[in-house]
Amino acid sequence: MTEYSSRNPPPSNRQLLILAAIFGGLILVAFMLLSWLINIAIGWIPVGFEQKIGRLVVPVYEQQAYDSITQTQLNQRLDELESYLDNSVHQQRDYRVLYIPQDTVNAIALPGDVIVVYQGLLAQIQSDNELTMILGHELGHFDHRDHLRKLGKVLLVKIAIASFLGDTSTLELLLADGITLITNAHYSQSQEIAADRFGLDLLSETYGHVAGATDFFQRLSQQKPRNIAFFATHPDPKKRIKVLETLIEERNYVKKARSRFSIEIVSPN
């Protein structure tokens, strides 16, 4: 049996719990501080480095994309929207759309200035105004660098270190994780609201009004989430509608006639 000196009694359960709480608290504070510092650092990452990350991820989606009249028209629409972007960061970018002829209802912002639009999403749209709102939303994620944050802070740091050291084998191992994170991860509610605000402002700049801003979300809120990845990667459409309607009222935006949906949807079959 172990004997303890009266001057050094064994620690009580209470003392152990206190020490564990202090240790856990220090770890939490350190993690929060690191997260805060990385969030700031992401804002300073050069666009050129971000585009290098895109070269690792984008080819996977390029293999699924369908070079067609649909993709051409989507890129023409995106080029039109770019003319309303005056941020100097946007001027360093070369935005383009990849059209993927799958039934998935979703759109994704990828590092490397690429917006992925699925055929299933286009099939849900009924006006050019809706499409402008969706593309504007994705451009908002680029403006706020949300797509980089979605990669995950740890993954981003690993990619940066591997790129600096020229360790291509490490980059290849990280690629699969990066694609999974980009496809399945959620943006925070604040990030989604900020991107919606950006899209709403761009919609107003484009048409002089914001008709169609909530139409896509209204239609989506009435459907079951079958094969709709949008439900998995975006907040509840009803909440987004409420926030958008509040923003429209606060900014005194008006609603006028919607423009006919002019994108020709084609598929390989």
C-alpha positions as a LaTeX table, in Angstrom:
\begin{tabular}{lrrr}
\hline
Residue & $x$ (\AA) & $y$ (\AA) & $z$ (\AA) \\
\hline
Met1 & 0.00 & 0.00 & 0.00 \\
Thr2 & 1.35 & 3.42 & $-0.94$ \\
Glu3 & 1.91 & 5.78 & 1.95 \\
Tyr4 & 1.69 & 9.54 & 1.62 \\
Ser5 & 3.30 & 12.15 & 3.79 \\
Ser6 & 0.90 & 14.32 & 5.74 \\
Arg7 & 2.55 & 17.28 & 4.05 \\
Asn8 & 1.81 & 15.87 & 0.58 \\
Pro9 & $-1.60$ & 14.21 & 0.74 \\
Pro10 & $-3.02$ & 12.66 & $-2.44$ \\
Pro11 & $-5.11$ & 15.09 & $-4.52$ \\
Ser12 & $-8.83$ & 14.93 & $-3.88$ \\
Asn13 & $-11.36$ & 14.31 & $-6.62$ \\
Arg14 & $-12.41$ & 17.94 & $-6.34$ \\
Gln15 & $-8.86$ & 19.14 & $-6.92$ \\
Leu16 & $-8.49$ & 16.83 & $-9.92$ \\
Leu17 & $-11.71$ & 18.16 & $-11.39$ \\
Ile18 & $-10.55$ & 21.74 & $-10.90$ \\
Leu19 & $-7.20$ & 20.98 & $-12.56$ \\
Ala20 & $-8.97$ & 19.25 & $-15.45$ \\
Ala21 & $-11.33$ & 22.22 & $-15.85$ \\
Ile22 & $-8.43$ & 24.69 & $-15.84$ \\
Phe23 & $-6.49$ & 22.60 & $-18.36$ \\
Gly24 & $-9.56$ & 22.23 & $-20.60$ \\
Gly25 & $-10.24$ & 25.94 & $-20.35$ \\
Leu26 & $-6.70$ & 26.78 & $-21.39$ \\
Ile27 & $-6.97$ & 24.46 & $-24.39$ \\
Leu28 & $-10.29$ & 26.05 & $-25.38$ \\
Val29 & $-8.88$ & 29.58 & $-25.08$ \\
Ala30 & $-5.81$ & 28.58 & $-27.10$ \\
Phe31 & $-8.00$ & 27.02 & $-29.79$ \\
Met32 & $-10.26$ & 30.08 & $-29.96$ \\
Leu33 & $-7.23$ & 32.37 & $-30.20$ \\
Leu34 & $-5.71$ & 30.24 & $-32.95$ \\
Ser35 & $-9.04$ & 30.17 & $-34.79$ \\
Trp36 & $-9.29$ & 33.97 & $-34.55$ \\
Leu37 & $-5.75$ & 34.45 & $-35.82$ \\
Ile38 & $-6.30$ & 32.06 & $-38.75$ \\
Asn39 & $-9.55$ & 33.85 & $-39.63$ \\
Ile40 & $-7.60$ & 37.09 & $-39.87$ \\
Ala41 & $-4.82$ & 35.40 & $-41.84$ \\
Ile42 & $-7.31$ & 34.00 & $-44.38$ \\
Gly43 & $-8.32$ & 37.54 & $-45.23$ \\
Trp44 & $-4.72$ & 38.28 & $-46.18$ \\
Ile45 & $-4.11$ & 35.17 & $-48.30$ \\
Pro46 & $-3.24$ & 36.34 & $-51.84$ \\
Val47 & $-5.73$ & 35.51 & $-54.56$ \\
Gly48 & $-2.89$ & 33.83 & $-56.46$ \\
Phe49 & $-2.33$ & 31.34 & $-53.64$ \\
Glu50 & $-6.05$ & 30.65 & $-53.45$ \\
Gln51 & $-6.02$ & 29.91 & $-57.18$ \\
Lys52 & $-3.19$ & 27.42 & $-56.61$ \\
Ile53 & $-5.43$ & 25.59 & $-54.15$ \\
Gly54 & $-8.13$ & 25.64 & $-56.82$ \\
Arg55 & $-5.84$ & 23.79 & $-59.22$ \\
Leu56 & $-5.96$ & 20.85 & $-56.80$ \\
Val57 & $-9.73$ & 20.81 & $-56.40$ \\
Val58 & $-11.27$ & 22.19 & $-59.60$ \\
Pro59 & $-10.11$ & 19.41 & $-62.00$ \\
Val60 & $-12.33$ & 16.91 & $-60.18$ \\
Tyr61 & $-15.36$ & 19.04 & $-61.08$ \\
Glu62 & $-14.07$ & 19.84 & $-64.56$ \\
Gln63 & $-14.22$ & 16.12 & $-65.35$ \\
Gln64 & $-17.94$ & 16.14 & $-64.49$ \\
Ala65 & $-18.73$ & 19.42 & $-66.29$ \\
Tyr66 & $-20.48$ & 19.55 & $-69.66$ \\
Asp67 & $-19.04$ & 22.07 & $-72.14$ \\
Ser68 & $-22.30$ & 23.14 & $-73.76$ \\
Ile69 & $-24.56$ & 26.06 & $-74.64$ \\
Thr70 & $-25.78$ & 25.96 & $-71.05$ \\
Gln71 & $-22.29$ & 26.44 & $-69.65$ \\
Thr72 & $-21.56$ & 29.19 & $-72.20$ \\
Gln73 & $-24.73$ & 31.11 & $-71.32$ \\
Leu74 & $-24.06$ & 30.78 & $-67.61$ \\
Asn75 & $-20.57$ & 32.21 & $-68.09$ \\
Gln76 & $-21.99$ & 35.07 & $-70.15$ \\
Arg77 & $-24.37$ & 35.88 & $-67.31$ \\
Leu78 & $-21.52$ & 35.72 & $-64.80$ \\
Asp79 & $-19.43$ & 38.08 & $-66.96$ \\
Glu80 & $-22.32$ & 40.56 & $-66.93$ \\
Leu81 & $-22.48$ & 40.44 & $-63.14$ \\
Glu82 & $-18.73$ & 40.96 & $-62.84$ \\
Ser83 & $-19.12$ & 44.41 & $-64.40$ \\
Tyr84 & $-20.96$ & 45.49 & $-61.22$ \\
Leu85 & $-18.16$ & 44.36 & $-58.90$ \\
Asp86 & $-15.85$ & 47.22 & $-57.96$ \\
Asn87 & $-13.78$ & 45.58 & $-55.24$ \\
Ser88 & $-10.09$ & 45.49 & $-56.18$ \\
Val89 & $-9.89$ & 41.86 & $-55.05$ \\
His90 & $-12.49$ & 40.87 & $-57.65$ \\
Gln91 & $-10.37$ & 42.50 & $-60.36$ \\
Gln92 & $-7.63$ & 39.95 & $-59.63$ \\
Arg93 & $-9.99$ & 37.05 & $-60.23$ \\
Asp94 & $-11.13$ & 35.19 & $-63.32$ \\
Tyr95 & $-14.58$ & 33.88 & $-62.45$ \\
Arg96 & $-16.16$ & 31.07 & $-64.46$ \\
Val97 & $-19.01$ & 28.61 & $-64.18$ \\
Leu98 & $-18.79$ & 24.84 & $-64.49$ \\
Tyr99 & $-22.13$ & 23.31 & $-65.47$ \\
Ile100 & $-22.63$ & 19.75 & $-64.24$ \\
Pro101 & $-25.60$ & 17.89 & $-65.81$ \\
Gln102 & $-26.75$ & 16.10 & $-62.67$ \\
Asp103 & $-30.09$ & 16.24 & $-60.85$ \\
Thr104 & $-28.49$ & 17.61 & $-57.70$ \\
Val105 & $-30.03$ & 20.94 & $-56.67$ \\
Asn106 & $-27.01$ & 22.93 & $-55.56$ \\
Ala107 & $-24.37$ & 25.50 & $-56.43$ \\
Ile108 & $-20.84$ & 25.59 & $-54.96$ \\
Ala109 & $-18.08$ & 28.21 & $-54.77$ \\
Leu110 & $-14.66$ & 26.59 & $-55.29$ \\
Pro111 & $-11.24$ & 28.04 & $-54.62$ \\
Gly112 & $-9.84$ & 29.12 & $-57.97$ \\
Asp113 & $-12.73$ & 31.47 & $-58.90$ \\
Val114 & $-15.06$ & 28.68 & $-60.01$ \\
Ile115 & $-18.80$ & 28.41 & $-59.38$ \\
Val116 & $-20.29$ & 24.95 & $-59.91$ \\
Val117 & $-23.93$ & 24.96 & $-61.01$ \\
Tyr118 & $-25.88$ & 21.69 & $-61.24$ \\
Gln119 & $-28.61$ & 21.00 & $-63.77$ \\
Gly120 & $-31.02$ & 20.15 & $-60.96$ \\
Leu121 & $-30.71$ & 23.70 & $-59.65$ \\
Leu122 & $-31.32$ & 25.27 & $-63.06$ \\
Ala123 & $-34.44$ & 23.15 & $-63.47$ \\
Gln124 & $-35.86$ & 24.82 & $-60.34$ \\
Ile125 & $-35.30$ & 28.38 & $-61.58$ \\
Gln126 & $-38.09$ & 30.31 & $-63.31$ \\
Ser127 & $-36.55$ & 33.74 & $-63.96$ \\
Asp128 & $-33.21$ & 35.35 & $-64.75$ \\
Asn129 & $-33.65$ & 37.33 & $-61.53$ \\
Glu130 & $-33.48$ & 34.11 & $-59.50$ \\
Leu131 & $-30.32$ & 33.03 & $-61.30$ \\
Thr132 & $-28.72$ & 36.43 & $-60.68$ \\
Met133 & $-29.52$ & 36.13 & $-56.98$ \\
Ile134 & $-27.95$ & 32.67 & $-56.79$ \\
Leu135 & $-24.81$ & 33.61 & $-58.71$ \\
Gly136 & $-24.57$ & 36.81 & $-56.66$ \\
His137 & $-24.79$ & 34.77 & $-53.48$ \\
Glu138 & $-21.86$ & 32.60 & $-54.59$ \\
Leu139 & $-19.87$ & 35.71 & $-55.57$ \\
Gly140 & $-20.54$ & 36.94 & $-52.04$ \\
His141 & $-18.80$ & 33.85 & $-50.67$ \\
Phe142 & $-15.76$ & 34.73 & $-52.79$ \\
Asp143 & $-15.87$ & 38.33 & $-51.59$ \\
His144 & $-15.86$ & 37.18 & $-47.97$ \\
Arg145 & $-13.40$ & 34.29 & $-48.58$ \\
Asp146 & $-15.95$ & 31.86 & $-47.10$ \\
His147 & $-14.99$ & 29.05 & $-49.47$ \\
Leu148 & $-11.48$ & 29.11 & $-47.97$ \\
Arg149 & $-12.85$ & 28.93 & $-44.45$ \\
Lys150 & $-15.02$ & 26.01 & $-45.54$ \\
Leu151 & $-11.92$ & 24.05 & $-46.42$ \\
Gly152 & $-11.20$ & 23.96 & $-42.73$ \\
Lys153 & $-8.50$ & 25.85 & $-40.88$ \\
Val154 & $-6.38$ & 22.77 & $-40.21$ \\
Leu155 & $-6.57$ & 21.59 & $-43.81$ \\
Leu156 & $-5.71$ & 25.06 & $-45.11$ \\
Val157 & $-2.63$ & 25.27 & $-42.89$ \\
Lys158 & $-1.50$ & 21.81 & $-44.03$ \\
Ile159 & $-1.94$ & 22.76 & $-47.69$ \\
Ala160 & 0.00 & 25.99 & $-47.17$ \\
Ile161 & 2.89 & 24.15 & $-45.50$ \\
Ala162 & 2.91 & 21.39 & $-48.14$ \\
Ser163 & 2.89 & 23.98 & $-50.94$ \\
Phe164 & 5.73 & 25.92 & $-49.33$ \\
Leu165 & 7.82 & 22.76 & $-48.96$ \\
Gly166 & 6.88 & 21.50 & $-52.43$ \\
Asp167 & 5.59 & 18.25 & $-50.94$ \\
Thr168 & 3.23 & 17.15 & $-53.73$ \\
Ser169 & 2.59 & 13.74 & $-52.17$ \\
Thr170 & 1.12 & 15.41 & $-49.09$ \\
Leu171 & $-1.03$ & 17.66 & $-51.27$ \\
Glu172 & $-2.40$ & 14.66 & $-53.13$ \\
Leu173 & $-3.35$ & 13.00 & $-49.84$ \\
Leu174 & $-5.13$ & 16.16 & $-48.73$ \\
Leu175 & $-7.02$ & 16.55 & $-52.00$ \\
Ala176 & $-9.73$ & 13.99 & $-51.23$ \\
Asp177 & $-10.37$ & 15.57 & $-47.82$ \\
Gly178 & $-10.59$ & 19.00 & $-49.41$ \\
Ile179 & $-13.15$ & 17.88 & $-51.99$ \\
Thr180 & $-15.29$ & 16.28 & $-49.28$ \\
Leu181 & $-15.18$ & 19.41 & $-47.15$ \\
Ile182 & $-16.08$ & 21.67 & $-50.06$ \\
Thr183 & $-19.00$ & 19.51 & $-51.19$ \\
Asn184 & $-20.55$ & 18.70 & $-47.81$ \\
Ala185 & $-19.58$ & 21.36 & $-45.30$ \\
His186 & $-21.93$ & 24.06 & $-44.06$ \\
Tyr187 & $-21.33$ & 27.77 & $-44.05$ \\
Ser188 & $-22.22$ & 29.47 & $-40.80$ \\
Gln189 & $-25.53$ & 31.29 & $-40.57$ \\
Ser190 & $-23.73$ & 34.66 & $-40.46$ \\
Gln191 & $-21.75$ & 33.75 & $-43.60$ \\
Glu192 & $-24.92$ & 32.76 & $-45.46$ \\
Ile193 & $-26.71$ & 35.94 & $-44.44$ \\
Ala194 & $-23.73$ & 38.04 & $-45.55$ \\
Ala195 & $-23.64$ & 36.22 & $-48.91$ \\
Asp196 & $-27.40$ & 36.70 & $-49.34$ \\
Arg197 & $-26.96$ & 40.40 & $-48.61$ \\
Phe198 & $-24.23$ & 40.58 & $-51.25$ \\
Gly199 & $-26.45$ & 38.78 & $-53.77$ \\
Leu200 & $-29.40$ & 41.03 & $-52.97$ \\
Asp201 & $-27.33$ & 44.18 & $-53.53$ \\
Leu202 & $-25.98$ & 42.78 & $-56.80$ \\
Leu203 & $-29.52$ & 41.91 & $-57.91$ \\
Ser204 & $-30.57$ & 45.51 & $-57.26$ \\
Glu205 & $-27.53$ & 46.86 & $-59.12$ \\
Thr206 & $-28.29$ & 44.63 & $-62.11$ \\
Tyr207 & $-32.01$ & 45.25 & $-62.56$ \\
Gly208 & $-32.71$ & 48.35 & $-60.50$ \\
His209 & $-35.06$ & 46.27 & $-58.31$ \\
Val210 & $-35.02$ & 42.99 & $-56.36$ \\
Ala211 & $-37.95$ & 40.99 & $-57.74$ \\
Gly212 & $-37.15$ & 37.29 & $-57.61$ \\
Ala213 & $-34.81$ & 37.57 & $-54.63$ \\
Thr214 & $-36.73$ & 35.03 & $-52.56$ \\
Asp215 & $-38.58$ & 33.07 & $-55.28$ \\
Phe216 & $-36.11$ & 30.19 & $-55.45$ \\
Phe217 & $-36.10$ & 29.79 & $-51.66$ \\
Gln218 & $-39.92$ & 29.99 & $-51.53$ \\
Arg219 & $-40.18$ & 27.18 & $-54.05$ \\
Leu220 & $-37.53$ & 25.11 & $-52.29$ \\
Ser221 & $-39.21$ & 25.49 & $-48.89$ \\
Gln222 & $-42.27$ & 23.69 & $-50.24$ \\
Gln223 & $-40.33$ & 20.64 & $-51.40$ \\
Lys224 & $-38.97$ & 17.59 & $-49.66$ \\
Pro225 & $-35.15$ & 17.41 & $-49.46$ \\
Arg226 & $-34.93$ & 14.48 & $-51.90$ \\
Asn227 & $-31.70$ & 14.79 & $-53.92$ \\
Ile228 & $-31.53$ & 18.44 & $-52.96$ \\
Ala229 & $-28.02$ & 18.99 & $-51.59$ \\
Phe230 & $-29.02$ & 22.61 & $-51.03$ \\
Phe231 & $-30.82$ & 21.53 & $-47.85$ \\
Ala232 & $-27.67$ & 19.84 & $-46.53$ \\
Thr233 & $-25.27$ & 22.70 & $-47.27$ \\
His234 & $-27.49$ & 25.76 & $-46.71$ \\
Pro235 & $-29.73$ & 27.04 & $-43.89$ \\
Asp236 & $-33.50$ & 26.54 & $-43.83$ \\
Pro237 & $-34.97$ & 28.40 & $-46.85$ \\
Lys238 & $-37.79$ & 29.82 & $-44.68$ \\
Lys239 & $-35.28$ & 31.54 & $-42.41$ \\
Arg240 & $-33.43$ & 32.96 & $-45.40$ \\
Ile241 & $-36.67$ & 34.33 & $-46.85$ \\
Lys242 & $-37.44$ & 36.08 & $-43.58$ \\
Val243 & $-33.97$ & 37.65 & $-43.40$ \\
Leu244 & $-34.09$ & 38.74 & $-47.05$ \\
Glu245 & $-37.53$ & 40.30 & $-46.69$ \\
Thr246 & $-36.26$ & 42.26 & $-43.69$ \\
Leu247 & $-33.25$ & 43.47 & $-45.67$ \\
Ile248 & $-35.47$ & 44.48 & $-48.60$ \\
Glu249 & $-37.66$ & 46.52 & $-46.27$ \\
Glu250 & $-34.71$ & 48.11 & $-44.46$ \\
Arg251 & $-33.05$ & 49.17 & $-47.72$ \\
Asn252 & $-36.27$ & 50.32 & $-49.34$ \\
Tyr253 & $-35.68$ & 48.08 & $-52.34$ \\
Val254 & $-38.54$ & 47.84 & $-54.81$ \\
Lys255 & $-39.87$ & 44.86 & $-56.77$ \\
Lys256 & $-40.85$ & 45.04 & $-60.42$ \\
Ala257 & $-41.45$ & 42.55 & $-63.23$ \\
Arg258 & $-39.21$ & 39.50 & $-63.39$ \\
Ser259 & $-37.18$ & 38.71 & $-66.49$ \\
Arg260 & $-37.85$ & 35.48 & $-68.37$ \\
Phe261 & $-35.44$ & 32.64 & $-67.66$ \\
Ser262 & $-33.22$ & 32.62 & $-70.76$ \\
Ile263 & $-30.70$ & 29.84 & $-70.05$ \\
Glu264 & $-31.07$ & 26.84 & $-72.36$ \\
Ile265 & $-30.72$ & 23.69 & $-70.28$ \\
Val266 & $-29.11$ & 20.78 & $-72.12$ \\
Ser267 & $-27.59$ & 17.48 & $-71.06$ \\
Pro268 & $-25.37$ & 14.87 & $-72.76$ \\
Asn269 & $-28.29$ & 12.46 & $-73.19$ \\
\hline
\end{tabular}
